[in-house]
């Protein structure tokens, strides 16, 4: 039987990439590489054969437009299925609400089968191939992705590569004594190797989950558990682990998932004597994942969660010739935006933007203010010191400010993972509550409410103006406040991140159409942000740079493409400010712009 055009194109992609794939496997697995290569090749062929026709058509469309995820109209949102709608079927019924916001990208928090209640928000996965029964079925997921595609929305799902739940079938077999599956993890009879490991490798959660190993009484072995005791780290030295994980990724891609957020990717390879972060083998694995996806389902893109300094980020994009991730979470800028807001000083933010903008053109980011996680105050300490800022005192100021305990603070939030010894802590809360809206409503302070809403919109506007595309945290569009009720739930009270993980308020959502409401004010403000991004200056090839406003309270960003310049000015202070701007060559800017507190000014030339 004659091969279809799609099949022929697949054959060509396999042929083009086979040699590199074999070389990468050999780098990792030596003599075991050939068997792994054969298994992986068979998996790719079977996955492509099973790929639905409509997704193959999407593959063809995306191959003709490889930078689709960089377009100026990209606008995302992240949410928990259960908190937003209850389950996947009900969420499918809410697609018109998402389409109303002109979303093009929806990131659903982990929804694969997980233990209950101890699952780290779904990041402890019990089955990589199956939707959690509390949220629906695989068929429900496929139906949802189809409905989203019809609305022009690409679905992003997390894929947790570093570990499984301790209740995963592999872990259960390991605990039952099966040596095959014990080799899927890092299991040791005594403390010899764990002690060598602990001597060098930092703890991820020293306060809430100290140590890197957990004793398993049933197995009588120590197990590597970098994050929590119920999350067992996978052993990618075993090629069967890699092939099994890739099988699950391809299965989800065939259900219509278009973006995979690969969780904790810097941690996935362990090497004794190192800190087990950002090792070269990590990039070998991510490169192989990219090749497999480009061969089988080229419509699919990779988003990495890399919580590292800007200098570490470029490596995760690979090179134009040998790419890895398509895009990364812009964690650094998220943190620096909140730091600038609390201090009224944009110097650290500007410096971080300059470092990110200096990265190669293939580096692309998803920008955001809030997500499911905390705000971890990982600022650039050498830069702080060069500016005369004490890093520890500044960090303490920030987390106490957003806790609301600093005089003059407008914020309402909570600490997460406070460590008495190091004085380290992170911050939790919704965007609106951290910007002062909640405090203003409680105190009936109308002037504070007005300026808090300006803060909120300014932060969203600034985030949306940067290189990359913006992603909202679900509820931000309707000014969702903190969910303090989590303290009444014994299963949730121990994790203060649940403060910003509360059920979506559909009553408030209905107010988005009512004149005079906060919800309509925010809804209309975000509509203006999307309209701002319709400008040609938000094209993928635009040159983006910060500009000196000669004022430490004002962030100035210039976008320039094909002779067109758009200037964005953002006042991060509660006082009136003057931005003074110097023109340079074909970048002609106004000499002076006055800005009211938290005002956004966009100037087109």
KOLZARO-729567 format. One record per residue (C-alpha): y, x, z; residue in three letters. Coordinates in pm, whole numbers, padded with zeros to 5 digits, always signed. Layout:
YXZALA;...
***
This chain:
+00000+00000+00000UNK;+00348+00128-00092UNK;+00561+00251+00198UNK;+00884+00058+00262UNK;+01221+00231+00240UNK;+01240+00229+00621UNK;+00899+00392+00648UNK;+00988+00651+00385UNK;+01308+00735+00571UNK;+01107+00770+00893UNK;+00862+01005+00720UNK;+01155+01217+00603UNK;+01304+01234+00952UNK;+00968+01337+01100UNK;+00924+01607+00837UNK;+01276+01737+00896UNK;+01236+01764+01274UNK;+00868+01853+01325UNK;+00916+02228+01326UNK;+01190+02221+01588UNK;+00998+01972+01801UNK;+00690+02197+01796UNK;+00903+02501+01888UNK;+01066+02320+02181UNK;+00729+02206+02313UNK;+00598+02560+02282UNK;+00896+02690+02481UNK;+00799+02461+02767UNK;+00423+02439+02750UNK;+00281+02740+02570UNK;-00087+02684+02488UNK;-00063+02318+02584UNK;+00210+02256+02329UNK;-00007+02177+02027UNK;-00192+01894+02198UNK;+00142+01760+02328UNK;+00287+01780+01977UNK;-00003+01582+01830UNK;+00021+01319+02105UNK;+00396+01290+02062UNK;+00372+01264+01684UNK;+00115+00984+01710UNK;+00335+00808+01965UNK;+00637+00827+01731UNK;+00439+00689+01437UNK;+00302+00401+01643UNK;+00644+00320+01789UNK;+00810+00313+01448UNK;+00532+00094+01308UNK;+00583-00148+01598UNK;+00964-00153+01569UNK;+01088-00503+01475UNK;+01240-00546+01128UNK;+01583-00646+01258UNK;+01603-00326+01465UNK;+01502-00119+01162UNK;+01792-00280+00976UNK;+02018-00181+01264UNK;+01885+00175+01233UNK;+01989+00183+00868UNK;+02334+00044+00951UNK;+02392+00300+01227UNK;+02276+00590+01011UNK;+02559+00496+00773UNK;+02809+00483+01063UNK;+02695+00750+01310UNK;+03020+00742+01511UNK;+03005+00368+01580UNK;+03019+00425+01956UNK;+03348+00619+01921UNK;+03551+00341+01757UNK;+03874+00230+01924UNK;+03739-00125+01963UNK;+03462-00007+02197UNK;+03504-00187+02530UNK;+03231-00193+02791UNK;+03123-00354+03115UNK;+02861-00270+03376UNK;+02693-00525+03603UNK;+02387-00626+03803UNK;+02190-00901+03631UNK;+02112-01087+03953UNK;+02465-01066+04094UNK;+02623-01185+03769UNK;+02387-01459+03659UNK;+02060-01460+03858UNK;+01817-01345+03590UNK;+01800-01240+03224UNK;+01762-01593+03086UNK;+02068-01712+03274UNK;+02260-01402+03169UNK;+02185-01487+02805UNK;+02366-01815+02868UNK;+02673-01622+02983UNK;+02710-01421+02660UNK;+03008-01637+02548UNK;+03197-01519+02860UNK;+03129-01159+02762UNK;+03222-01222+02399UNK;+03549-01379+02513UNK;+03645-01035+02646UNK;+03557-00875+02311UNK;+03300-00653+02480UNK;+03099-00428+02253UNK;+02887-00263+02522UNK;+02704-00402+02826UNK;+02537-00177+03082UNK;+02291-00364+03301UNK;+02197-00195+03625UNK;+01827-00101+03666UNK;+01603-00398+03593UNK;+01258-00245+03555UNK;+00984-00329+03806UNK;+01079-00198+04149UNK;+00958-00226+04509UNK;+01144-00471+04732UNK;+01362-00429+04930UNK;+01358-00046+04939UNK;+01441+00052+04579UNK;+01774+00243+04585UNK;+01942-00030+04381UNK;+01661-00022+04123UNK;+01653+00355+04080UNK;+01310+00367+04241UNK;+01103+00247+03944UNK;+00753+00111+03988UNK;+00679+00052+03619UNK;+00886+00199+03333UNK;+00741-00050+03085UNK;+00799-00383+03258UNK;+01099-00590+03364UNK;+01105-00674+03732UNK;+00958-01025+03779UNK;+01259-01128+03990UNK;+01478-01083+03682UNK;+01247-01209+03407UNK;+01004-01075+03151UNK;+01002-00828+02864UNK;+01033-01127+02632UNK;+01347-01234+02818UNK;+01492-00886+02772UNK;+01417-00887+02398UNK;+01574-01233+02363UNK;+01884-01118+02550UNK;+01931-00805+02338UNK;+01901-01016+02023UNK;+02168-01258+02147UNK;+02394-00970+02248UNK;+02356-00804+01907UNK;+02458-01129+01740UNK;+02772-01119+01956UNK;+02842-00756+01862UNK;+02739-00619+02204UNK;+02507-00319+02248UNK;+02287-00320+02559UNK;+02266-00010+02778UNK;+01988+00037+03033UNK;+01927+00310+03287UNK;+01626+00529+03237UNK;+01530+00717+03554UNK;+01373+01040+03427UNK;+01374+01241+03750UNK;+01143+01035+03969UNK;+00932+00726+04020UNK;+00895+00495+04318UNK;+00626+00604+04563UNK;+00457+00274+04473UNK;+00429+00360+04100UNK;+00068+00353+03977UNK;+00081+00730+03919UNK;+00191+00788+04278UNK;-00073+00548+04409UNK;-00344+00735+04216UNK;-00210+01064+04352UNK;-00219+00930+04707UNK;-00578+00816+04648UNK;-00667+01177+04575UNK;-00672+01188+04194UNK;-00578+01548+04098UNK;-00472+01435+03750UNK;-00190+01227+03893UNK;-00108+01465+04176UNK;-00011+01696+03890UNK;+00242+01432+03777UNK;+00441+01524+04089UNK;+00506+01829+04307UNK;+00243+01813+04583UNK;+00171+02094+04831UNK;-00088+02138+05106UNK;+00144+02329+05338UNK;+00509+02425+05380UNK;+00493+02764+05204UNK;+00646+02659+04871UNK;+00857+02374+05013UNK;+01020+02621+05253UNK;+01094+02861+04967UNK;+01243+02570+04774UNK;+01452+02444+05067UNK;+01594+02792+05126UNK;+01782+02772+04795UNK;+01809+02411+04682UNK;+02089+02198+04832UNK;+02014+01853+04972UNK;+02141+01554+04775UNK;+02191+01326+05076UNK;+02194+01549+05385UNK;+02308+01270+05615UNK;+02093+00977+05502UNK;+01793+01156+05347UNK;+01778+01513+05483UNK;+01532+01760+05336UNK;+01381+01785+04988UNK;+01019+01711+05080UNK;+00833+01424+05245UNK;+00496+01445+05418UNK;+00246+01197+05278UNK;-00012+01118+05542UNK;-00255+00945+05305UNK;-00263+01242+05068UNK;-00212+01507+05340UNK;+00040+01683+05119UNK;+00410+01751+05103UNK;+00579+01577+04808UNK;+00908+01674+04646UNK;+01155+01389+04701UNK;+01502+01516+04606UNK;+01679+01183+04658UNK;+01491+00955+04900UNK;+01143+00974+05057UNK;+01030+00676+04847UNK;+01132+00847+04520UNK;+00884+01113+04406UNK;+01015+01377+04163UNK;+00824+01395+03835UNK;+00669+01726+03727UNK;+00782+01794+03372UNK;+00579+02114+03370UNK;+00298+01873+03287UNK;+00334+01772+02918UNK;+00155+01442+02990UNK;+00454+01342+03202UNK;+00697+01404+02917UNK;+00489+01214+02661UNK;+00437+00922+02902UNK;+00809+00899+02978UNK;+00901+00914+02608UNK;+00650+00635+02540UNK;+00834+00412+02785UNK;+01174+00496+02635UNK;+01051+00404+02287UNK;+00897+00082+02416UNK;+01230-00026+02564UNK;+01412+00074+02245UNK;+01179-00159+02056UNK;+01287-00440+02291UNK;+01640-00389+02161UNK;+01794-00146+02409UNK;+02060+00048+02215UNK;+02189+00290+02480UNK;+01996+00475+02750UNK;+02182+00608+03051UNK;+01957+00893+03159UNK;+01987+00914+03535UNK;+02028+01239+03732UNK;+01949+01443+03421UNK;+02057+01787+03561UNK;+01776+01766+03818UNK;+01471+01705+03600UNK;+01337+02061+03578UNK;+01245+02262+03889UNK;+01222+02641+03904UNK;+01144+02819+04230UNK;+01420+03061+04327UNK;+01696+02855+04159UNK;+01909+02566+04278UNK;+01717+02343+04034UNK;+02033+02216+03869UNK;+02134+02247+03502UNK;+01841+02472+03411UNK;+01783+02560+03043UNK;+01461+02357+03035UNK;+01663+02043+03110UNK;+01840+02089+02778UNK;+01511+02149+02599UNK;+01386+01813+02727UNK;+01707+01625+02643UNK;+01709+01779+02296UNK;+01351+01659+02243UNK;+01446+01311+02361UNK;+01734+01310+02111UNK;+01502+01420+01827UNK;+01242+01154+01910UNK;+01505+00879+01916UNK;+01668+00997+01592UNK;+01330+00992+01421UNK;+01199+00658+01550UNK;+01508+00451+01629UNK;+01830+00619+01513UNK;+02038+00319+01621UNK;+01985+00428+01983UNK;+02222+00664+02165UNK;+02199+00864+02489UNK;+02448+00856+02775UNK;+02400+01120+03041UNK;+02482+01088+03409UNK;+02598+01443+03481UNK;+02794+01467+03805UNK;+02909+01823+03749UNK;+03230+02021+03689UNK;+03383+02005+03339UNK;+03257+02357+03259UNK;+02898+02229+03301UNK;+02941+01927+03075UNK;+02960+02069+02725UNK;+02601+02194+02743UNK;+02474+01836+02781UNK;+02618+01743+02442UNK;+02430+02030+02278UNK;+02585+02155+01954UNK;+02672+01972+01632UNK;+02361+02133+01478UNK;+02134+02058+01774UNK;+02287+01767+01965UNK;+02167+01634+02301UNK;+02357+01346+02469UNK;+02590+01134+02255UNK;+02820+01074+02551UNK;+02854+01127+02926UNK;+02996+00936+03217UNK;+03346+01068+03292UNK;+03287+01109+03665UNK;+03548+01380+03714UNK;+03832+01173+03572UNK;+03731+00866+03770UNK;+03764+01066+04092UNK;+04090+01229+03986UNK;+04247+00896+03892UNK;+04190+00768+04247UNK;+04313+01097+04395UNK;+04633+01073+04189UNK;+04689+00712+04294UNK;+04660+00787+04667UNK;+04875+01100+04653UNK;+05123+00993+04385UNK;+05059+01334+04229UNK;+04898+01369+03884UNK;+04869+01750+03870UNK;+04495+01764+03948UNK;+04431+01476+03709UNK;+04627+01644+03431UNK;+04441+01972+03482UNK;+04103+01800+03461UNK;+04208+01612+03148UNK;+04321+01938+02989UNK;+03982+02093+03060UNK;+03794+01794+02917UNK;+04019+01769+02612UNK;+03949+02137+02543UNK;+03577+02066+02506UNK;+03433+02061+02152UNK;+03484+01755+01931UNK;+03123+01641+01979UNK;+03192+01573+02350UNK;+03256+01204+02414UNK;+03299+01012+02738UNK;+03263+00669+02893UNK;+03570+00625+03113UNK;+03564+00399+03416UNK;+03731+00329+03751UNK;+03443+00178+03944UNK;+03072+00134+03890UNK;+02771+00055+04109UNK;+02812+00387+04292UNK;+03054+00539+04540UNK;+03356+00757+04472UNK;+03241+01110+04556UNK;+03541+01335+04617UNK;+03425+01628+04404UNK;+03765+01769+04310UNK;+03837+02112+04163UNK;+03885+02311+04485UNK;+04013+02637+04328UNK;+04272+02434+04138UNK;+04371+02252+04457UNK;+04422+02585+04633UNK;+04633+02716+04344UNK;+04858+02412+04387UNK;+04887+02471+04762UNK;+04654+02182+04849UNK;+04396+02232+05126UNK;+04072+02097+04971UNK;+03912+01974+05293UNK;+04230+01817+05431UNK;+04294+01649+05094UNK;+03938+01512+05082UNK;+03971+01378+05438UNK;+04306+01223+05346UNK;+04153+01051+05042UNK;+03850+00895+05205UNK;+04050+00785+05508UNK;+04323+00650+05277UNK;+04076+00434+05085UNK;+03916+00330+05413UNK;+04261+00198+05502UNK;+04304+00412+05812UNK;+04592+00634+05692UNK;+04942+00507+05784UNK;+05096+00347+05479UNK;+04762+00288+05305UNK;+04730-00036+05113UNK;+04356+00007+05048UNK;+04057-00166+05205UNK;+03724+00012+05166UNK;+03450+00190+05358UNK;+03303+00536+05392UNK;+02965+00622+05247UNK;+02744+00911+05360UNK;+02988+01051+05615UNK;+02864+01391+05737UNK;+03010+01499+06071UNK;+02918+01865+06020UNK;+03080+01916+05681UNK;+03341+01639+05713UNK;+03223+01518+05373UNK;+03229+01148+05284UNK;+03250+00921+04983UNK;+03434+00592+04935UNK;+03327+00237+04853UNK;+03513-00075+04749UNK;+03611-00280+04445UNK;+03902-00172+04226UNK;+04121-00461+04342UNK;+04056-00401+04711UNK;+04116-00027+04680UNK;+04442-00101+04495UNK;+04573-00320+04779UNK;+04511-00674+04655UNK;+04280-00768+04941UNK;+04514-00641+05213UNK;+04807-00823+05050UNK;+04616-01153+05041UNK;+04503-01121+05403UNK;+04855-01040+05525UNK;+05024-01292+05291UNK;+05248-01009+05170UNK;+05380-01122+04830UNK;+05567-00798+04747UNK;+05253-00597+04830UNK;+05044-00832+04615UNK;+05276-00789+04317UNK;+05275-00411+04337UNK;+04898-00399+04403UNK;+04834-00590+04082UNK;+05059-00343+03899UNK;+04853-00057+04045UNK;+04530-00220+03931UNK;+04651-00274+03575UNK;+04810+00071+03556UNK;+04478+00232+03656UNK;+04289+00034+03391UNK;+04551+00116+03128UNK;+04548+00488+03207UNK;+04168+00500+03201UNK;+04162+00318+02867UNK;+04414+00553+02707UNK;+04199+00864+02751UNK;+03955+01028+02512UNK;+03639+00817+02505UNK;+03599+00445+02563UNK;+03662+00227+02869UNK;+03401+00049+03079UNK;+03491-00218+03332UNK;+03300-00289+03650UNK;+03203-00656+03633UNK;+03446-00855+03844UNK;+03741-00624+03780UNK;+03855-00864+03510UNK;+03891-01143+03769UNK;+04024-00930+04059UNK;+03697-00940+04253UNK;+03742-00833+04617UNK;+03506-00657+04856UNK;+03188-00840+04959UNK;+03191-00786+05335UNK;+02910-01039+05376UNK;+02660-00760+05303UNK;+02687-00668+05672UNK;+02503-00991+05759UNK;+02201-00897+05544UNK;+01951-00669+05726UNK;+01819-00540+05392UNK;+02165-00436+05270UNK;+02367-00350+05580UNK;+02265+00018+05589UNK;+02420+00095+05249UNK;+02798+00058+05239UNK;+02791+00069+04856UNK;+02691-00297+04885UNK;+03057-00359+04969UNK;+03126-00356+04594UNK;+02790-00504+04494UNK;+02852-00870+04564UNK;+02774-01190+04367UNK;+03010-01258+04079UNK;+03265-01524+04175UNK;+03241-01787+03901UNK;+03499-02008+04074UNK;+03753-01729+04040UNK;+03641-01665+03682UNK;+03741-02022+03597UNK;+04094-01940+03716UNK;+04138-01690+03430UNK;+04275-01982+03226UNK;+04508-02117+03497UNK;+04872-02016+03475UNK;+05004-01839+03783UNK;+04671-01709+03910UNK;+04583-01346+03977UNK;+04281-01394+03754UNK;+04490-01495+03452UNK;+04733-01210+03519UNK;+04448-00957+03515UNK;+04268-01123+03223UNK;+04585-01115+03012UNK;+04659-00759+03123UNK;+04318-00638+03007UNK;+04366-00825+02680UNK;+04681-00616+02630UNK;+04478-00302+02701UNK;+04230-00396+02427UNK;+04515-00467+02188UNK;+04663-00126+02270UNK;+04333+00032+02164UNK;+04344-00144+01823UNK;+04595+00120+01710UNK;+04473+00380+01454UNK;+04563+00647+01712UNK;+04244+00546+01896UNK;+04022+00649+01604UNK;+03743+00899+01686UNK;+03920+01183+01507UNK;+04251+01140+01694UNK;+04395+01444+01870UNK;+04442+01364+02240UNK;+04634+01579+02486UNK;+04834+01553+02805UNK;+05207+01623+02785UNK;+05448+01764+03038UNK;+05658+01478+03178UNK;+05847+01722+03405UNK;+05752+01487+03686UNK;+05440+01525+03903UNK;+05417+01149+03957UNK;+05391+01064+03586UNK;+05090+01117+03362UNK;+05187+01159+02997UNK;+04918+01146+02727UNK;+04976+01184+02353UNK;+04749+01053+02079UNK;+04810+01175+01726UNK;+04633+01102+01399UNK;+04745+01125+01035UNK;+05114+01158+01116UNK;+05110+00874+01370UNK;+05185+00942+01737UNK;+05134+00714+02037UNK;+05263+00822+02377UNK;+05126+00675+02700UNK;+05326+00711+03022UNK;+05177+00610+03357UNK;+05373+00612+03682UNK;+05132+00682+03969UNK;+05393+00636+04239UNK;+05550+00347+04429UNK;+05900+00470+04339UNK;+06105+00459+04021UNK;+06050+00776+03815UNK;+06205+00950+03514UNK;+05980+01115+03255UNK;+06149+01391+03056UNK;+05967+01487+02739UNK;+06002+01773+02493UNK;+05924+01712+02127UNK;+05719+01972+01942UNK;+05685+01998+01564UNK;+05566+01668+01421UNK;+05518+01527+01775UNK;+05855+01357+01821UNK;+05897+01196+02163UNK;+06179+01019+02349UNK;+06375+01268+02557UNK;+06382+01050+02866UNK;+06199+00737+02982UNK;+06264+00547+03308UNK;+05958+00398+03473UNK;+05938+00136+03747UNK;+05672+00175+04020UNK;+05323+00183+03861UNK;+05468+00098+03522UNK;+05283+00168+03199UNK;+05493+00253+02894UNK;+05336+00295+02549UNK;+05567+00436+02281UNK;+05465+00435+01915UNK;+05615+00676+01661UNK;
***
